[in-house]
Amino acid sequence: MLKRKYGLREGWSRILKQHGVTGYTPDKELEGYLSLITFDEVTEPLSVNYDGTSICIADKGYSWLQFFPADQHYSITTMMDGDSSIIQWYIDITKENGYCEEKGPWMDDLFLDLIVLPDGTWIEKDEEELEEAYQKGVIDKTDYLLAINEYQRFKMFLDKKELDLRELTSFHLETLHS
């Protein structure tokens, strides 16, 4: 069974107190749901390690802006520190994105992830998780191929610089604050 993840991240034990907002962007090229959460109180900061460098991605005052594009197979989470400086973009490859009246926007995660750092470096993640899910029958061949094809397509966008993540982030923040 796929993990369904909600944009407002309710129930995350690390986050003791948060506030958030959801919205929708009807832009024809970038239509979809948005969520923005700010962590007001955390049990402890969350840091990740990339090639020996530790980066804090969740702490008091940090925010996560998530975009769930309509009719697409990815979701983008922009992680920002307490000064609203971008720490990283986390791209989840998804089977489906949607919206629930009670819990807001959601995605069904297809395991593969791409992380893009502000300097343009990108990191591929969780290929093994996808393989394992396929081998164990958690996903079928259709979902497996969907994940691989979308992953390759998104890497091509990044490689050819066809997607400006900073511009997209600014547009989404303006949409939520208008």
DAFEN-V432145 format. One record per backbone hydrogen bond with DSSP energy under -1.0 kcal/mol. NH is the residue of the N-H (numbers start at 1). CO is the residue of the C=O. E is the energy in kcal/mol with one decimal. If there is no record, write none. Layout:
NH&CO&E ; NH&CO&E
//
This chain:
5&107&-2.8 ; 7&105&-2.7 ; 9&6&-1.3 ; 12&9&-1.3 ; 15&12&-1.5 ; 16&41&-2.0 ; 17&41&-1.9 ; 19&38&-2.0 ; 21&36&-2.0 ; 23&34&-2.1 ; 25&32&-3.0 ; 32&25&-1.9 ; 33&68&-1.9 ; 34&23&-2.7 ; 35&66&-2.1 ; 36&21&-2.6 ; 37&64&-2.4 ; 38&19&-2.9 ; 39&62&-2.8 ; 40&17&-2.1 ; 41&17&-2.1 ; 43&14&-3.0 ; 46&58&-2.7 ; 48&55&-2.8 ; 50&53&-2.7 ; 53&50&-1.9 ; 55&48&-3.2 ; 57&46&-3.1 ; 58&46&-1.4 ; 61&39&-3.9 ; 62&59&-2.2 ; 63&80&-2.1 ; 64&37&-2.5 ; 65&78&-2.7 ; 66&35&-3.4 ; 67&76&-2.6 ; 68&33&-3.0 ; 70&31&-2.9 ; 72&69&-1.1 ; 75&92&-2.0 ; 76&67&-1.8 ; 77&90&-2.7 ; 78&65&-3.6 ; 79&88&-3.0 ; 80&63&-3.2 ; 81&85&-2.4 ; 84&81&-2.1 ; 87&79&-3.6 ; 88&79&-1.3 ; 89&116&-2.6 ; 90&77&-3.0 ; 91&114&-3.5 ; 92&75&-2.5 ; 93&112&-2.5 ; 94&73&-1.6 ; 95&108&-3.0 ; 98&106&-2.4 ; 100&104&-1.9 ; 104&100&-2.9 ; 106&98&-2.4 ; 107&5&-2.0 ; 108&96&-2.6 ; 109&3&-2.5 ; 110&93&-3.1 ; 112&110&-1.9 ; 113&125&-2.0 ; 114&91&-2.1 ; 115&123&-2.6 ; 116&89&-2.8 ; 117&121&-3.1 ; 120&117&-2.5 ; 123&115&-2.8 ; 125&113&-2.7 ; 130&126&-1.7 ; 131&127&-2.2 ; 132&128&-2.7 ; 133&129&-2.4 ; 134&130&-2.2 ; 135&131&-2.7 ; 136&132&-2.3 ; 137&134&-1.1 ; 138&133&-2.2 ; 139&133&-1.3 ; 144&140&-2.4 ; 145&141&-2.8 ; 146&142&-2.2 ; 147&143&-2.6 ; 148&144&-2.2 ; 149&145&-2.8 ; 150&146&-2.6 ; 151&147&-2.3 ; 152&148&-2.4 ; 153&149&-2.3 ; 154&150&-2.6 ; 155&151&-2.3 ; 156&152&-2.0 ; 157&153&-2.0 ; 158&154&-2.2 ; 159&155&-2.9 ; 160&156&-2.6 ; 162&157&-2.6 ; 168&164&-2.4 ; 169&165&-2.4 ; 170&166&-2.5 ; 171&167&-2.5 ; 172&168&-2.3 ; 173&169&-2.6 ; 174&170&-2.5 ; 175&171&-2.2 ; 176&172&-2.2 ; 177&173&-1.9
//
